[in-house]
């Protein structure tokens, strides 16, 4: 079974600065997919960024980028130029694939990291 | 475009009572998920539907939980009877399909409190 671990229960950052959220995972699969989701207070969870494990290039979405280290099974999220609206709970998630290489839709989430951006 | 709609947003019941949650996915989304989110934790998948077929219900406690997705659109999740430990947020999500490229869109959730 896959497990996802986020070792930082809470983080804080000043507005306009950069912060990195950590995530490690455990799997025996070779082909899988990784995600970061954001859950603002009292609002819906939304996808921030995703990464295919077989792609070595790190994914980037505007101010959000990842550092994917496959050998270390590490998938950290970097938020540049932090904004007040980035305050949220961030979840790292894993999706595996079947023998045919097709992903099967099940997300396994970590425990989450509460990020607070201070003005 | 309307997002995933869930109702009710909040529900308080006594233990041993039944409760039902409703979800309306984004139009055209064939895949529907029900997740359980305990306080301060990440969501855990309860059941996944492809159209009207439940294709992954291995995490659903079938002795007290049931779900249905008639006509492959709306879905209902039921608990009968509810226990104190069922207090949590129940999230519904939908996506075009089950592939990793198919973004899962989440609803606001139903917060259940069992007294």
Interface residues (C-beta under 8 A of the other chain):
Chain A: X4 X33 X43 X44 X45 X46 X47 X50 X52 X91 X93 X95 X97 X102 X103 X104 X105 X106 X107 X108 X109 X110 X111 X112
Chain B: X3 X4 X31 X33 X40 X41 X42 X43 X44 X45 X48 X56 X91 X95 X97 X98 X99 X100 X102 X103 X104 X105 X106 X107 X108
